[in-house]
Every structure is written in C-alpha cells, then in structure tokens.
Amino acid sequence: MTVTDTARPGVADALELGKVDSHLHPAGSFDLADHPVPTGREEIWRFTPLKRLRDLHADADLSGTTVGAEAHDAPEGVTIEPLEAGDARLGASGFVPSDRLAARVWQDAARRYAVRIAADTELTEPVLIDVTGSDAAGACSTHVVVEAGAHSKATVVFRFTGSATLADIAEIVVGDGAQLTVVSIDDWADDAVHVGHRHAKVGRDATFKHVDVTFGGDVVRHDTTAHYAGPGGSVEMLGLYFADEGQHIEHRLFVDHTAPRTKSHVVYKGALQGEGAHTVWIGNVLIRKEAEGIETYEENRNLVLTDGCQADSVPNLEIETGEIEGAGHASATGRFDDEQLFYLRSRGVSEKEARRLVVHGFFNDLIRKIDVPEIEAGLIETVEVELAKNVLKELA
C-alpha cells in the first residue's frame, strides 16, 4: 500500500483528511518514505523512551505470531472474520499513518481482522476479544477494524494480557445514529511493550465512547484520534491508568472537529507510585472553520502517591472559528489531599484505610462513567491490587 493507491474506497478522502494543520498531529501519509525514524527530538516523540521500544519505532521485524486474538462466542448480529491486505474495509475509518510505526503496521501487519455489528442490532452483552502474548522477545503487529452499523448499539472489549512486544492499529467506524463503546484494557505482564494507534470515524448523530485502561506493561504508548463524518456526532474518551516503579505509560489524544454541532468530552485520570514511574498525557482538540456550534472539554488529573514519580500533562486547544458553544481544558497533578486525610483521620479512620479511600474516591467517579458493570467491578479490584504493591504495603 503506497500513497499513490487512491483507487480504494476512502483512501483519497483519508489523505485529504490527513492534511491536518497541527504541530501535535503531523500530516499523515501511507508512504513509509515520508516517515523517518524518530530520534526523540520530535514533538510527538520527545516524552517517549525510544530505547525501551525494542526497535518498534525503527525497523523491527513485525511478522511475529506470538500475539493471538481470540474472540469469545459472538452474539447474533456480530461477525468476526480475518481480513487480507488490501481489503476495502481497511482504511474505512479515514485513518492515515502519522508516524513510521503506524505506516509499517499498515503495510506489514501479521494479523488483520474485522469485528462487524450489523445495522439496527442492539446487544445486551459486550463482545469480548482477548489479545494474549506468549513471548516478548519478538515483535508482533495487528490491525483490527470495528464497524458499528447504522442505529446499532454495542460494546466491544479488548483485553491485552501476557508478554509481548506489540504494535497495533484499531480502526473504528461508527455508523449514523449508532451507539458504540470500545474498551481497551492493558493488563500486560511487566515485560510487555505496546504501541497502539486507534482512530474513530463518528457518523451523523452517532455516539462513540472509548475507554482506555492501562495497568500493566513496561512501556505502553497509545495514540487515540477521532473525527466526525457528519453533524451531531458525540465522542467521549475516558482513561484510567496506574504506573508502578520504572513503568512508562503515555496517552496521546486528538479530536478533530470536522463537522458542525459535534461534541467531545475527554477525561483521563492516573495514579503513580514507585521510583521512576512516569506518565504522559497529551490532549489536543482541533476545531476547524466549518465546525460551528461544537462543544468540547478535555481534562487530565494525576495523583502522585510516592516520591520519585513524574507526570507530564499537556492539554491543547486549536480553534479556527469563534462560532462555538464552548471549549475548555483542565490539568492537575498533586499528592494526597491533606484535608481529606485529616477529615478521615479525625473520625477514627486509620491512615492506611484513609489513603485507600482517597485513591478509590479519585477513580470511582470515572469508573462509574464506563457503564459496563463487568468491567467496573474488575477495575475496582485492580486498583486495590495496585495500592497493595506500594502505598498500603508501606503502612502495613
């Protein structure tokens, strides 16, 4: 697949959409030659520990098969099938690679498959897909397309576990009037490296919710982007992450308001504990001239639990029209709230229990917004496990 292959449906439009005038989201290209190997001095790579990516950012062999994707029994109205390179469904979201790794996965993905929810289908249970790695020694790559037909309603959950060195692309197409939730849970082993690209095209009057949960792995970096195929679309991006000693977790968000009367709401919350724990959150919203009457808000909160941690948080807004309903952003990084701890301790709550309650309170309002009961209960348990590794252990 090269930049000149514009005959395929959607590719020409994608190339036009990829001409984004944003310093945080370079113009895209399918041509690998347009993407030099990053040095770490580029704006989009300056926070990422390139030496720990096992050459994913350069020219690592992506043909490994040590990562498998297994779908649980698909309910009626859902089709899961492999795709061959060149299938018209690849690129249907308007995704255009904006870095070398994404361009290489586009060309050389070892596994390609599609998850299709038929039009007018309403699912009562989530579609579960387990992505499991068996060895971090060799690099792997996958490319998945999730399609929600018009006026459908569904939740798709990707659960990443095991040891792996994985680069992937997830394209998401939300049909007109559809309601789609996609949940991505990184619960990798401690030696895993995962660099992911997700892109959503949101149809007219459609609703898309993306939930990104990151607990495991050595280095995890996700680029999540979205644009609108018609007016009235709504995007909600929720993120929850917990970084331990030496772990690097990086989330980069970009919402491109390409249609009028669209909405976006981004909320990411993270906690850090242990020497060398590092999190990065880069949020960016572009409001184009034609995107009149839009509403957008992005927020990132970080809770530092121990010394030796670093949280980088950079919200951005790029506005090309003044005819909007509202736009804003917020970012904060801090330690335990002393007033909350004092209040709890003054009422007989032990310091250990008080700290536990504060952390759960920090995350719980976000967890409730996920609105997938099976996921919510597991996340509360995982937060407890993470706390036991460091903060609560010190107070035992």
C-alpha positions in Angstrom: 0.0 0.0 0.0 1.6 3.3 -1.1 0.5 6.9 -1.0 -0.5 6.7 -4.7 -3.0 3.9 -4.2 -6.1 6.2 -4.2 -8.4 3.9 -6.0 -9.6 2.1 -2.9 -12.7 3.4 -1.2 -12.0 6.0 1.4 -8.2 6.3 0.8 -8.4 9.5 -1.2 -10.7 11.1 1.4 -8.4 9.9 4.1 -5.4 11.5 2.5 -7.3 14.8 2.3 -8.3 14.5 6.0 -4.8 13.6 6.9 -3.6 17.1 5.9 -4.0 18.4 9.5 -2.5 21.7 10.4 -1.5 20.9 13.9 2.0 20.8 15.4 0.9 17.9 17.7 -0.5 15.8 14.9 1.7 15.7 11.8 0.2 15.3 8.3 -0.4 11.7 7.5 0.9 9.5 4.7 0.7 5.8 3.7 4.2 6.1 2.2 6.9 4.8 4.6 9.5 7.1 3.0 7.5 10.1 4.4 8.2 8.9 7.9 11.8 9.0 9.0 13.0 7.0 12.0 12.3 9.2 15.1 15.2 10.5 17.1 13.3 11.6 20.2 13.7 15.3 19.4 10.4 15.4 17.5 7.5 17.0 19.4 5.4 13.8 19.2 8.2 11.6 20.5 10.0 13.8 23.0 8.4 12.1 26.0 8.8 8.5 24.8 11.8 6.3 25.9 12.7 5.2 22.4 15.5 2.9 23.7 12.9 0.8 25.5 10.7 0.2 22.5 12.8 -2.7 21.2 13.2 -1.1 17.9 9.5 -0.8 17.2 9.8 2.8 16.2 12.6 1.9 13.7 12.6 -1.3 11.7 11.9 -4.2 14.0 10.5 -7.3 12.2 6.7 -7.1 12.8 5.9 -10.5 11.4 5.9 -12.4 14.7 3.0 -14.5 15.7 3.4 -14.7 19.4 0.3 -12.5 20.0 -3.1 -14.1 19.3 -6.6 -12.6 19.2 -9.4 -14.8 20.4 -13.0 -13.8 20.4 -15.5 -15.3 22.7 -18.7 -16.6 21.3 -20.0 -13.7 19.2 -23.7 -12.9 19.8 -26.2 -12.8 17.0 -25.7 -9.8 14.8 -21.9 -9.7 15.2 -19.4 -11.1 12.7 -15.7 -11.6 13.4 -13.5 -12.6 10.5 -9.9 -12.3 9.2 -9.0 -9.8 6.6 -6.5 -9.9 3.8 -4.2 -7.0 2.9 -5.9 -4.7 0.5 -9.4 -5.4 1.8 -11.6 -2.3 1.3 -12.6 -2.3 5.0 -9.0 -1.4 5.9 -8.9 2.4 5.9 -12.7 2.8 6.1 -12.3 4.9 9.2 -10.2 7.5 7.4 -7.1 6.6 9.3 -3.8 7.8 7.8 -0.5 6.9 9.5 1.1 9.9 11.1 4.4 8.1 12.2 6.7 5.5 10.9 5.4 2.7 13.1 1.8 3.2 12.1 2.8 3.2 8.4 4.7 -0.1 8.9 1.8 -1.8 10.7 -0.5 -0.6 7.9 1.7 -2.4 5.3 3.0 -5.4 7.2 0.5 -6.3 10.0 0.9 -10.0 10.8 -2.8 -10.4 11.7 -5.8 -8.4 10.2 -9.4 -8.9 11.3 -12.8 -7.2 11.4 -15.5 -7.0 14.0 -18.8 -6.1 12.5 -22.0 -5.2 14.3 -25.0 -5.3 11.9 -27.2 -2.2 11.4 -30.1 -1.9 13.9 -28.6 -4.6 16.2 -28.8 -3.9 19.9 -26.5 -6.0 22.1 -27.2 -6.6 25.8 -23.8 -8.2 26.5 -20.3 -6.9 25.4 -18.3 -8.5 22.7 -15.1 -9.8 24.3 -11.8 -10.2 22.5 -8.7 -11.5 24.3 -5.4 -10.4 22.9 -2.8 -12.6 24.5 1.0 -12.5 24.2 3.2 -15.5 24.8 6.7 -14.1 24.4 8.1 -10.5 24.5 11.3 -11.5 22.6 9.8 -11.0 19.1 7.8 -8.1 17.8 4.2 -8.6 16.5 1.6 -6.4 14.8 -2.2 -6.5 14.4 -4.7 -4.4 12.5 -8.4 -4.6 13.5 -11.4 -2.8 12.1 -14.5 -2.4 14.3 -17.7 -1.4 12.4 -20.9 -0.5 14.1 -23.8 -0.4 11.5 -26.3 2.4 11.4 -28.5 2.7 14.5 -26.8 -0.2 16.3 -25.9 -0.3 19.9 -22.9 -2.3 21.2 -19.9 -2.6 23.5 -16.6 -4.2 22.3 -13.9 -5.0 24.9 -10.3 -5.7 24.0 -8.3 -7.3 26.9 -4.5 -7.4 26.5 -2.6 -9.9 28.7 0.7 -11.9 28.7 4.1 -10.9 27.5 4.5 -9.2 24.1 6.2 -6.6 22.0 3.2 -5.3 20.1 2.4 -2.6 17.6 -1.2 -2.3 16.5 -3.9 -0.3 14.7 -7.5 -0.3 15.6 -9.9 1.5 13.2 -13.4 2.2 14.4 -16.3 3.2 12.2 -19.5 4.3 13.9 -22.4 4.4 11.6 -25.1 7.1 11.5 -27.2 7.1 14.7 -25.2 4.2 16.2 -24.0 4.0 19.8 -20.7 2.2 20.3 -18.4 1.7 23.3 -14.9 0.3 22.8 -13.0 -0.6 25.9 -9.2 -1.3 25.7 -7.7 -2.9 28.9 -3.9 -3.2 29.0 -3.2 -5.7 31.8 0.1 -6.9 30.4 2.9 -8.7 32.2 5.7 -6.4 33.5 7.9 -7.0 30.4 5.5 -6.1 27.7 5.8 -3.2 25.3 2.7 -2.0 23.5 2.5 0.9 21.0 -1.1 1.3 19.8 -2.9 3.6 17.3 -6.7 3.9 17.5 -8.8 6.0 15.1 -12.6 6.5 15.0 -14.9 8.0 12.4 -18.1 9.0 14.0 -21.2 9.3 11.8 -24.1 11.7 11.8 -25.8 11.8 15.2 -23.7 8.9 16.4 -22.3 8.4 19.9 -18.9 6.9 20.5 -17.3 6.2 23.8 -13.7 5.0 24.1 -12.4 3.7 27.4 -8.6 3.2 27.8 -7.4 1.3 30.9 -3.7 0.8 31.4 -2.1 -1.0 34.4 0.5 -3.5 33.1 3.5 -3.4 30.8 6.9 -1.9 30.8 6.2 0.8 28.2 2.7 1.5 26.9 2.1 4.3 24.4 -1.4 4.9 22.8 -2.4 7.4 20.2 -6.2 7.8 20.1 -7.8 10.0 17.5 -11.3 10.7 16.2 -13.1 12.8 13.6 -16.7 13.3 12.5 -18.4 12.1 9.3 -21.4 14.3 9.8 -23.1 16.8 12.2 -24.5 15.8 15.6 -21.8 13.2 16.5 -20.6 12.8 20.1 -17.2 11.5 21.3 -16.4 10.6 24.9 -12.8 9.4 25.7 -12.2 8.1 29.2 -8.9 6.9 30.5 -7.7 5.3 33.7 -4.0 4.3 34.4 -1.8 3.3 37.3 2.0 3.4 36.9 4.4 1.5 39.1 8.1 1.6 39.6 10.0 2.1 36.3 6.8 1.9 34.2 6.2 4.4 31.4 2.5 5.0 30.3 1.8 7.5 27.6 -1.6 8.6 26.2 -1.9 11.0 23.3 -5.4 12.2 22.3 -6.5 14.1 19.3 -10.2 15.0 18.5 -10.6 16.7 15.1 -13.9 18.5 14.9 -14.6 18.2 11.2 -18.4 18.8 11.3 -20.8 21.3 12.9 -22.8 20.7 16.1 -20.5 17.9 17.3 -19.4 17.2 20.9 -16.3 15.8 22.6 -15.5 15.1 26.2 -12.2 13.7 27.4 -11.4 12.7 31.0 -8.3 10.8 31.9 -7.1 10.0 35.5 -4.0 8.4 36.6 -2.0 7.4 39.7 1.7 6.9 40.1 3.8 5.1 42.7 7.4 3.9 42.9 10.8 5.2 41.8 10.9 6.1 38.1 7.1 5.7 37.4 6.4 8.1 34.5 3.1 9.0 32.9 2.5 11.3 29.9 -0.9 12.7 28.8 -1.1 14.9 25.7 -4.6 16.1 24.8 -5.4 18.1 21.7 -8.6 19.3 20.1 -8.8 20.9 16.7 -11.9 22.9 15.9 -12.0 23.6 12.2 -13.6 26.6 10.5 -16.6 24.5 9.4 -17.2 23.1 12.9 -19.6 25.8 14.2 -21.7 25.2 17.2 -19.5 22.5 18.7 -18.8 21.7 22.4 -15.6 20.3 23.8 -13.8 19.8 27.1 -10.7 17.8 28.0 -9.4 17.0 31.5 -6.4 15.2 33.0 -5.8 14.5 36.7 -2.8 12.8 38.2 -2.4 11.6 41.8 1.3 11.1 42.9 1.4 8.6 45.7 5.1 8.3 46.4 8.4 10.2 45.8 10.4 9.6 42.6 7.4 9.8 40.1 6.9 12.1 37.2 3.6 13.0 35.5 3.7 15.2 32.3 0.3 16.6 31.3 -0.2 18.9 28.3 -3.8 19.9 27.3 -4.2 21.9 24.0 -6.9 23.6 22.1 -6.6 24.8 18.4 -9.6 26.9 17.4 -10.2 28.2 13.9 -13.7 29.6 14.4 -15.3 31.7 17.1 -18.8 30.3 16.5 -18.7 27.6 19.1 -20.9 26.7 22.1 -18.0 26.0 24.5 -14.4 24.8 24.7 -12.1 24.3 27.7 -9.5 22.1 29.3 -8.0 21.4 32.7 -5.0 19.6 34.0 -3.7 19.0 37.6 -1.1 16.9 39.3 -0.8 16.6 43.0 -0.3 14.4 46.1 -2.8 13.1 48.6 -5.3 15.8 49.7 -4.2 16.6 53.2 -7.6 18.0 54.1 -9.3 14.7 53.0 -6.8 12.7 55.0 -7.2 14.9 58.1 -11.0 14.7 57.9 -10.9 10.9 57.7 -8.3 10.5 60.5 -10.2 12.9 62.8 -13.1 10.5 62.6 -11.1 7.5 63.7 -10.2 6.1 60.3 -6.6 4.6 60.2 -4.0 6.2 57.9 -3.9 3.1 55.8 -7.7 3.0 55.3 -7.8 6.8 54.8 -5.3 6.6 51.9 -7.1 3.7 50.4 -10.4 5.6 50.5 -8.9 8.7 48.9 -7.5 6.8 46.0 -10.7 4.9 45.4 -12.6 8.2 45.6 -10.2 9.6 43.0 -11.0 6.9 40.5 -14.6 5.8 41.3 -16.5 8.6 39.6 -14.6 7.9 36.3 -15.1 4.1 36.7 -18.9 4.6 37.0 -18.9 6.5 33.7 -17.7 3.4 31.9 -21.2 2.0 32.3 -20.1 -1.7 31.7 -20.8 -3.5 35.1 -18.5 -6.4 34.3 -15.6 -4.0 33.7 -16.3 -1.7 36.6 -16.1 -4.4 39.3 -12.8 -5.7 37.9 -11.3 -2.2 37.9 -12.1 -1.5 41.5 -10.4 -4.8 42.4 -7.3 -3.9 40.3 -6.9 -0.5 41.9 -6.8 -2.3 45.3 -4.2 -4.7 44.0 -2.0 -1.8 42.7 -2.3 0.0 46.0 -1.1 -3.1 47.9 2.1 -3.1 45.8 3.5 0.1 47.4 1.3 2.6 49.3 -0.6 0.2 51.6 2.5 -2.1 51.9 4.5 0.8 53.4 1.8 1.4 56.0 1.2 -2.3 56.9 
